[in-house]
């Protein structure tokens, strides 16, 4: 099965184009094969189910987490260098 799948693998030039496009568009994730989408969705459901049901957060920790989130969001918004 592996060799059969490898014979139908994505062309390296096409992969390279996807990487270049992602860099130019400042996209962090480069996902090339749609057949993994269901697996990713399931993994996310499992991860999300692992969070505690109690959503109460102390004020100081909530402020810190908002600041941390804002910093991470800004990192993902950085314009790509030409």
C-alpha positions as CSV (number, residue, x, y, z in Angstrom):
1,X,0.0,0.0,0.0
2,X,2.8,2.4,0.8
3,X,4.5,2.0,-2.6
4,X,1.1,2.5,-4.3
5,X,0.5,5.6,-2.4
6,X,4.0,6.9,-3.1
7,X,3.5,6.4,-6.8
8,X,0.6,8.9,-6.5
9,X,2.4,11.3,-4.2
10,X,2.3,15.0,-4.6
11,X,4.9,16.4,-7.0
12,X,7.7,18.0,-5.0
13,X,7.4,21.1,-7.2
14,X,3.8,21.4,-6.3
15,X,4.7,21.0,-2.6
16,X,7.3,23.7,-3.0
17,X,4.8,26.1,-4.6
18,X,2.4,25.5,-1.7
19,X,5.2,26.3,0.8
20,X,6.1,29.5,-1.1
21,X,2.5,30.6,-1.3
22,X,2.0,30.0,2.4
23,X,5.1,32.0,3.2
24,X,3.9,34.9,1.0
25,X,0.5,34.8,2.6
26,X,1.9,34.5,6.1
27,X,0.1,31.2,6.7
28,X,1.5,29.0,9.5
29,X,0.0,25.7,8.5
30,X,0.5,24.1,5.0
31,X,-2.0,21.3,4.6
32,X,-1.6,19.6,1.2
33,X,-3.9,16.6,1.5
34,X,-7.6,16.9,2.1
35,X,-7.9,13.2,3.1
36,X,-6.6,14.0,6.5
37,X,-9.3,16.6,7.3
38,X,-11.6,14.1,9.1
39,X,-8.7,12.9,11.2
40,X,-7.7,16.4,12.2
41,X,-11.3,17.2,13.1
42,X,-11.6,14.2,15.3
43,X,-8.2,15.0,17.0
44,X,-9.5,18.5,17.7
45,X,-12.7,17.1,19.2
46,X,-10.7,14.9,21.6
47,X,-8.4,17.8,22.6
48,X,-11.4,20.1,23.2
49,X,-13.1,17.5,25.3
50,X,-10.1,17.4,27.5
51,X,-10.6,20.9,28.8
52,X,-12.1,21.2,32.3
53,X,-15.8,22.0,32.4
54,X,-15.3,24.7,35.1
55,X,-14.5,27.9,33.2
56,X,-13.9,30.1,36.2
57,X,-10.4,31.7,36.0
58,X,-8.9,34.0,38.6
59,X,-8.7,37.6,37.4
60,X,-4.9,37.9,37.4
61,X,-4.6,34.7,35.3
62,X,-7.3,35.8,32.9
63,X,-5.5,39.2,32.3
64,X,-2.2,37.4,31.7
65,X,-3.9,34.9,29.3
66,X,-5.5,37.8,27.4
67,X,-2.1,39.5,27.0
68,X,-0.4,36.2,26.0
69,X,-3.2,35.6,23.4
70,X,-2.8,39.1,22.0
71,X,0.9,38.6,21.6
72,X,0.4,35.3,19.8
73,X,-2.2,36.8,17.6
74,X,0.1,39.6,16.6
75,X,2.9,37.1,15.7
76,X,0.5,35.4,13.3
77,X,-0.5,38.8,11.8
78,X,3.1,39.8,11.0
79,X,3.5,40.8,7.4
80,X,5.7,38.5,5.3
81,X,9.0,40.1,4.3
82,X,9.6,40.5,0.6
